[in-house]
């Protein structure tokens, strides 16, 4: 157990002295130290997330460890491994590059392409670099904080693979690039399910490998959830969530993040230990509906951290803590940090979260 085990206790709905706090994308673009380090390293993102043939040098592993640990200095209660949700696609034969966002030269849209995907059946060999980063982080942390591993959900990964780029529009919602994805869902559902099933097995193997390597919590990112209506969610999302969480090593608590998803009854049936909910969910009502079955994570509006004053952030944190309750709550955001979030606002968020409960 880490010296600071607040997060681990919160995931199990055990008593805590204060509600733990961390942020999605906490080791990233809003941190000037991260930007300075990226400039010093001067490598494309794919060299830090994975390279062809899906390996990292010892130096690149050290950089990934250093970046992952940057948020420790601001007082967060957990460290999340620095990598991308697209990382495990590399050994499957799907090689994204960043220009500046993810680009796949040959989007996956045919049966032949899906059948050609390689299984991730030996992640200890195929993704050795991920294990090196995790074990290096555990060694460096020396039990100070828990370590979070993660993966993208099958549907979210499928959107990237079929679109060939990020399916998200700059101003929110999906871009025109997502049209082929919805077309495959509606016109070739059996083919789309085949892709999702292959990604589901990969995700199970990948997350269990991270746990075996030393991740103490794992999070599944359903980053496209806000664009999926309930019938599609029930068909193309829910069955695969249930498969994944049922197959994970139970020694590590699991978190389901479904971006701005209001289908709380379905999320409660996913099998995840923790539900990370967006601003569309009232935490106090969610706690009542859950009746102690799961813990919750969230859900301060990430726009407030970017656009609000320190007083706005203080009020948002206090309101969230009150709604979430002290047992079974992990303080986080509705989604990841915006790239243009002032870093002093990030620091203030964590500071208030720690001080408000003392």
PESUL-V363216 format. One record per residue. N is the residue number from 1. RES is the residue in three letters. NEAR is the number of other C-alpha atoms within 10 Angstrom. D_LAST is the distance of its C-alpha to the last C-alpha in Angstrom with 1 decimal. Layout:
n:N res:RES near:NEAR d_last:D_LAST
n:N res:RES near:NEAR d_last:D_LAST
//
This chain:
n:1 res:UNK near:10 d_last:23.3
n:2 res:UNK near:17 d_last:21.1
n:3 res:UNK near:10 d_last:18.7
n:4 res:UNK near:15 d_last:15.9
n:5 res:UNK near:17 d_last:17.1
n:6 res:UNK near:22 d_last:14.4
n:7 res:UNK near:29 d_last:16.9
n:8 res:UNK near:24 d_last:19.7
n:9 res:UNK near:19 d_last:18.1
n:10 res:UNK near:25 d_last:17.1
n:11 res:UNK near:26 d_last:20.8
n:12 res:UNK near:18 d_last:22.0
n:13 res:UNK near:20 d_last:19.8
n:14 res:UNK near:15 d_last:18.4
n:15 res:UNK near:13 d_last:15.2
n:16 res:UNK near:17 d_last:12.1
n:17 res:UNK near:10 d_last:8.7
n:18 res:UNK near:20 d_last:7.7
n:19 res:UNK near:24 d_last:10.5
n:20 res:UNK near:27 d_last:12.4
n:21 res:UNK near:23 d_last:14.0
n:22 res:UNK near:24 d_last:17.4
n:23 res:UNK near:25 d_last:20.2
n:24 res:UNK near:16 d_last:23.9
n:25 res:UNK near:18 d_last:26.1
n:26 res:UNK near:23 d_last:23.2
n:27 res:UNK near:23 d_last:26.0
n:28 res:UNK near:21 d_last:28.5
n:29 res:UNK near:17 d_last:30.2
n:30 res:UNK near:21 d_last:27.4
n:31 res:UNK near:22 d_last:26.5
n:32 res:UNK near:12 d_last:29.0
n:33 res:UNK near:16 d_last:28.8
n:34 res:UNK near:19 d_last:30.0
n:35 res:UNK near:14 d_last:32.8
n:36 res:UNK near:11 d_last:33.8
n:37 res:UNK near:14 d_last:34.0
n:38 res:UNK near:18 d_last:36.0
n:39 res:UNK near:10 d_last:38.3
n:40 res:UNK near:9 d_last:38.8
n:41 res:UNK near:12 d_last:39.5
n:42 res:UNK near:10 d_last:41.8
n:43 res:UNK near:11 d_last:42.3
n:44 res:UNK near:14 d_last:42.4
n:45 res:UNK near:18 d_last:39.5
n:46 res:UNK near:20 d_last:41.8
n:47 res:UNK near:17 d_last:42.2
n:48 res:UNK near:23 d_last:38.5
n:49 res:UNK near:23 d_last:38.1
n:50 res:UNK near:28 d_last:41.5
n:51 res:UNK near:19 d_last:45.0
n:52 res:UNK near:13 d_last:48.5
n:53 res:UNK near:11 d_last:49.3
n:54 res:UNK near:22 d_last:45.6
n:55 res:UNK near:20 d_last:44.7
n:56 res:UNK near:22 d_last:42.6
n:57 res:UNK near:13 d_last:43.6
n:58 res:UNK near:12 d_last:41.5
n:59 res:UNK near:10 d_last:40.6
n:60 res:UNK near:19 d_last:39.4
n:61 res:UNK near:22 d_last:37.3
n:62 res:UNK near:17 d_last:35.6
n:63 res:UNK near:18 d_last:35.0
n:64 res:UNK near:22 d_last:33.4
n:65 res:UNK near:21 d_last:31.1
n:66 res:UNK near:19 d_last:30.2
n:67 res:UNK near:20 d_last:29.5
n:68 res:UNK near:24 d_last:27.3
n:69 res:UNK near:20 d_last:25.1
n:70 res:UNK near:16 d_last:24.6
n:71 res:UNK near:25 d_last:21.2
n:72 res:UNK near:17 d_last:19.7
n:73 res:UNK near:8 d_last:19.4
n:74 res:UNK near:13 d_last:17.0
n:75 res:UNK near:14 d_last:14.3
n:76 res:UNK near:19 d_last:15.4
n:77 res:UNK near:25 d_last:15.2
n:78 res:UNK near:26 d_last:19.0
n:79 res:UNK near:25 d_last:22.3
n:80 res:UNK near:25 d_last:25.1
n:81 res:UNK near:22 d_last:28.7
n:82 res:UNK near:24 d_last:30.4
n:83 res:UNK near:22 d_last:33.5
n:84 res:UNK near:15 d_last:35.0
n:85 res:UNK near:16 d_last:35.7
n:86 res:UNK near:20 d_last:39.4
n:87 res:UNK near:22 d_last:39.3
n:88 res:UNK near:27 d_last:40.9
n:89 res:UNK near:22 d_last:43.8
n:90 res:UNK near:21 d_last:45.4
n:91 res:UNK near:23 d_last:46.8
n:92 res:UNK near:19 d_last:48.0
n:93 res:UNK near:16 d_last:50.2
n:94 res:UNK near:20 d_last:48.2
n:95 res:UNK near:23 d_last:47.6
n:96 res:UNK near:25 d_last:45.5
n:97 res:UNK near:18 d_last:45.5
n:98 res:UNK near:13 d_last:43.2
n:99 res:UNK near:11 d_last:45.1
n:100 res:UNK near:8 d_last:42.5
n:101 res:UNK near:10 d_last:41.4
n:102 res:UNK near:18 d_last:42.6
n:103 res:UNK near:18 d_last:46.4
n:104 res:UNK near:18 d_last:48.6
n:105 res:UNK near:12 d_last:52.2
n:106 res:UNK near:14 d_last:53.6
n:107 res:UNK near:17 d_last:51.4
n:108 res:UNK near:22 d_last:51.7
n:109 res:UNK near:19 d_last:53.8
n:110 res:UNK near:13 d_last:56.7
n:111 res:UNK near:12 d_last:57.2
n:112 res:UNK near:9 d_last:58.7
n:113 res:UNK near:14 d_last:55.5
n:114 res:UNK near:16 d_last:53.3
n:115 res:UNK near:11 d_last:55.6
n:116 res:UNK near:12 d_last:55.5
n:117 res:UNK near:17 d_last:51.8
n:118 res:UNK near:15 d_last:51.2
n:119 res:UNK near:17 d_last:49.0
n:120 res:UNK near:23 d_last:45.9
n:121 res:UNK near:14 d_last:47.1
n:122 res:UNK near:14 d_last:46.3
n:123 res:UNK near:21 d_last:43.0
n:124 res:UNK near:18 d_last:42.8
n:125 res:UNK near:11 d_last:45.9
n:126 res:UNK near:18 d_last:45.7
n:127 res:UNK near:22 d_last:42.1
n:128 res:UNK near:16 d_last:41.9
n:129 res:UNK near:22 d_last:40.0
n:130 res:UNK near:29 d_last:37.0
n:131 res:UNK near:21 d_last:36.9
n:132 res:UNK near:19 d_last:37.2
n:133 res:UNK near:27 d_last:34.2
n:134 res:UNK near:27 d_last:32.0
n:135 res:UNK near:18 d_last:33.2
n:136 res:UNK near:19 d_last:32.8
n:137 res:UNK near:26 d_last:29.2
n:138 res:UNK near:22 d_last:28.5
n:139 res:UNK near:11 d_last:30.3
n:140 res:UNK near:13 d_last:28.5
n:141 res:UNK near:16 d_last:25.0
n:142 res:UNK near:12 d_last:25.9
n:143 res:UNK near:15 d_last:23.5
n:144 res:UNK near:17 d_last:20.4
n:145 res:UNK near:22 d_last:19.7
n:146 res:UNK near:25 d_last:21.5
n:147 res:UNK near:25 d_last:24.4
n:148 res:UNK near:23 d_last:25.4
n:149 res:UNK near:27 d_last:29.1
n:150 res:UNK near:25 d_last:30.6
n:151 res:UNK near:24 d_last:33.9
n:152 res:UNK near:21 d_last:35.4
n:153 res:UNK near:27 d_last:36.8
n:154 res:UNK near:26 d_last:40.5
n:155 res:UNK near:29 d_last:41.0
n:156 res:UNK near:21 d_last:38.9
n:157 res:UNK near:24 d_last:40.9
n:158 res:UNK near:19 d_last:44.1
n:159 res:UNK near:23 d_last:43.5
n:160 res:UNK near:23 d_last:43.3
n:161 res:UNK near:25 d_last:46.3
n:162 res:UNK near:25 d_last:48.6
n:163 res:UNK near:24 d_last:47.6
n:164 res:UNK near:22 d_last:48.0
n:165 res:UNK near:22 d_last:45.1
n:166 res:UNK near:21 d_last:41.8
n:167 res:UNK near:22 d_last:42.5
n:168 res:UNK near:18 d_last:39.9
n:169 res:UNK near:12 d_last:41.0
n:170 res:UNK near:9 d_last:39.4
n:171 res:UNK near:7 d_last:38.4
n:172 res:UNK near:8 d_last:37.2
n:173 res:UNK near:11 d_last:39.2
n:174 res:UNK near:16 d_last:41.9
n:175 res:UNK near:15 d_last:44.6
n:176 res:UNK near:10 d_last:48.3
n:177 res:UNK near:17 d_last:47.9
n:178 res:UNK near:19 d_last:46.5
n:179 res:UNK near:15 d_last:49.7
n:180 res:UNK near:16 d_last:51.3
n:181 res:UNK near:22 d_last:48.4
n:182 res:UNK near:17 d_last:48.7
n:183 res:UNK near:12 d_last:52.5
n:184 res:UNK near:17 d_last:52.3
n:185 res:UNK near:17 d_last:49.9
n:186 res:UNK near:12 d_last:52.4
n:187 res:UNK near:11 d_last:55.7
n:188 res:UNK near:11 d_last:55.2
n:189 res:UNK near:15 d_last:52.6
n:190 res:UNK near:12 d_last:54.0
n:191 res:UNK near:16 d_last:53.8
n:192 res:UNK near:24 d_last:50.3
n:193 res:UNK near:18 d_last:49.3
n:194 res:UNK near:14 d_last:51.0
n:195 res:UNK near:24 d_last:48.8
n:196 res:UNK near:22 d_last:45.6
n:197 res:UNK near:17 d_last:46.7
n:198 res:UNK near:18 d_last:47.3
n:199 res:UNK near:25 d_last:43.9
n:200 res:UNK near:20 d_last:42.3
n:201 res:UNK near:18 d_last:43.8
n:202 res:UNK near:24 d_last:42.9
n:203 res:UNK near:24 d_last:39.2
n:204 res:UNK near:19 d_last:39.1
n:205 res:UNK near:21 d_last:40.7
n:206 res:UNK near:24 d_last:38.5
n:207 res:UNK near:27 d_last:35.1
n:208 res:UNK near:21 d_last:36.3
n:209 res:UNK near:22 d_last:37.5
n:210 res:UNK near:27 d_last:34.0
n:211 res:UNK near:25 d_last:32.6
n:212 res:UNK near:17 d_last:35.4
n:213 res:UNK near:20 d_last:34.7
n:214 res:UNK near:23 d_last:31.1
n:215 res:UNK near:26 d_last:29.0
n:216 res:UNK near:23 d_last:26.4
n:217 res:UNK near:24 d_last:25.7
n:218 res:UNK near:23 d_last:28.3
n:219 res:UNK near:22 d_last:28.2
n:220 res:UNK near:25 d_last:31.3
n:221 res:UNK near:22 d_last:31.6
n:222 res:UNK near:22 d_last:33.8
n:223 res:UNK near:21 d_last:33.7
n:224 res:UNK near:20 d_last:36.8
n:225 res:UNK near:21 d_last:35.6
n:226 res:UNK near:16 d_last:35.4
n:227 res:UNK near:16 d_last:39.2
n:228 res:UNK near:15 d_last:40.4
n:229 res:UNK near:11 d_last:41.6
n:230 res:UNK near:16 d_last:41.1
n:231 res:UNK near:9 d_last:44.6
n:232 res:UNK near:14 d_last:44.3
n:233 res:UNK near:18 d_last:40.8
n:234 res:UNK near:14 d_last:42.3
n:235 res:UNK near:13 d_last:45.1
n:236 res:UNK near:19 d_last:43.9
n:237 res:UNK near:22 d_last:40.1
n:238 res:UNK near:17 d_last:39.3
n:239 res:UNK near:15 d_last:41.9
n:240 res:UNK near:23 d_last:40.8
n:241 res:UNK near:23 d_last:37.1
n:242 res:UNK near:16 d_last:38.0
n:243 res:UNK near:16 d_last:40.3
n:244 res:UNK near:22 d_last:37.7
n:245 res:UNK near:21 d_last:34.9
n:246 res:UNK near:14 d_last:37.4
n:247 res:UNK near:14 d_last:38.7
n:248 res:UNK near:22 d_last:35.5
n:249 res:UNK near:15 d_last:34.6
n:250 res:UNK near:13 d_last:32.2
n:251 res:UNK near:10 d_last:30.5
n:252 res:UNK near:22 d_last:28.4
n:253 res:UNK near:24 d_last:26.4
n:254 res:UNK near:25 d_last:27.8
n:255 res:UNK near:25 d_last:26.5
n:256 res:UNK near:26 d_last:28.8
n:257 res:UNK near:27 d_last:28.2
n:258 res:UNK near:24 d_last:30.8
n:259 res:UNK near:21 d_last:30.6
n:260 res:UNK near:21 d_last:30.4
n:261 res:UNK near:25 d_last:32.1
n:262 res:UNK near:18 d_last:32.3
n:263 res:UNK near:15 d_last:34.2
n:264 res:UNK near:16 d_last:31.4
n:265 res:UNK near:11 d_last:34.0
n:266 res:UNK near:17 d_last:35.5
n:267 res:UNK near:21 d_last:32.3
n:268 res:UNK near:18 d_last:31.4
n:269 res:UNK near:13 d_last:34.8
n:270 res:UNK near:22 d_last:34.3
n:271 res:UNK near:22 d_last:33.1
n:272 res:UNK near:27 d_last:29.9
n:273 res:UNK near:21 d_last:26.8
n:274 res:UNK near:27 d_last:24.5
n:275 res:UNK near:27 d_last:25.6
n:276 res:UNK near:29 d_last:24.3
n:277 res:UNK near:28 d_last:25.2
n:278 res:UNK near:25 d_last:26.0
n:279 res:UNK near:19 d_last:25.4
n:280 res:UNK near:13 d_last:28.5
n:281 res:UNK near:18 d_last:26.6
n:282 res:UNK near:15 d_last:24.5
n:283 res:UNK near:24 d_last:21.7
n:284 res:UNK near:14 d_last:21.5
n:285 res:UNK near:11 d_last:25.3
n:286 res:UNK near:20 d_last:25.3
n:287 res:UNK near:20 d_last:23.0
n:288 res:UNK near:9 d_last:25.5
n:289 res:UNK near:13 d_last:28.5
n:290 res:UNK near:14 d_last:27.3
n:291 res:UNK near:9 d_last:27.0
n:292 res:UNK near:13 d_last:24.9
n:293 res:UNK near:16 d_last:27.5
n:294 res:UNK near:21 d_last:25.3
n:295 res:UNK near:25 d_last:21.8
n:296 res:UNK near:29 d_last:21.2
n:297 res:UNK near:27 d_last:20.2
n:298 res:UNK near:27 d_last:19.9
n:299 res:UNK near:28 d_last:20.6
n:300 res:UNK near:24 d_last:19.7
n:301 res:UNK near:21 d_last:23.1
n:302 res:UNK near:22 d_last:24.0
n:303 res:UNK near:15 d_last:26.2
n:304 res:UNK near:16 d_last:23.3
n:305 res:UNK near:26 d_last:22.1
n:306 res:UNK near:19 d_last:25.7
n:307 res:UNK near:14 d_last:26.8
n:308 res:UNK near:16 d_last:23.9
n:309 res:UNK near:13 d_last:22.4
n:310 res:UNK near:17 d_last:18.9
n:311 res:UNK near:10 d_last:18.4
n:312 res:UNK near:12 d_last:19.9
n:313 res:UNK near:24 d_last:17.6
n:314 res:UNK near:19 d_last:14.5
n:315 res:UNK near:13 d_last:16.2
n:316 res:UNK near:19 d_last:17.3
n:317 res:UNK near:23 d_last:13.9
n:318 res:UNK near:16 d_last:12.5
n:319 res:UNK near:13 d_last:15.8
n:320 res:UNK near:24 d_last:16.0
n:321 res:UNK near:24 d_last:12.7
n:322 res:UNK near:12 d_last:14.1
n:323 res:UNK near:17 d_last:17.5
n:324 res:UNK near:25 d_last:16.7
n:325 res:UNK near:15 d_last:14.9
n:326 res:UNK near:19 d_last:12.5
n:327 res:UNK near:21 d_last:15.5
n:328 res:UNK near:26 d_last:18.0
n:329 res:UNK near:34 d_last:16.4
n:330 res:UNK near:31 d_last:16.2
n:331 res:UNK near:24 d_last:15.2
n:332 res:UNK near:27 d_last:18.3
n:333 res:UNK near:26 d_last:21.0
n:334 res:UNK near:25 d_last:24.1
n:335 res:UNK near:24 d_last:26.1
n:336 res:UNK near:16 d_last:26.2
n:337 res:UNK near:24 d_last:25.5
n:338 res:UNK near:16 d_last:28.5
n:339 res:UNK near:13 d_last:30.4
n:340 res:UNK near:12 d_last:30.2
n:341 res:UNK near:19 d_last:26.5
n:342 res:UNK near:17 d_last:25.5
n:343 res:UNK near:18 d_last:23.5
n:344 res:UNK near:12 d_last:21.3
n:345 res:UNK near:19 d_last:20.3
n:346 res:UNK near:21 d_last:19.4
n:347 res:UNK near:18 d_last:17.3
n:348 res:UNK near:18 d_last:15.5
n:349 res:UNK near:23 d_last:15.0
n:350 res:UNK near:23 d_last:13.2
n:351 res:UNK near:16 d_last:11.2
n:352 res:UNK near:16 d_last:10.1
n:353 res:UNK near:26 d_last:9.5
n:354 res:UNK near:17 d_last:7.1
n:355 res:UNK near:9 d_last:5.3
n:356 res:UNK near:14 d_last:5.8
n:357 res:UNK near:12 d_last:3.8
n:358 res:UNK near:7 d_last:0.0
//
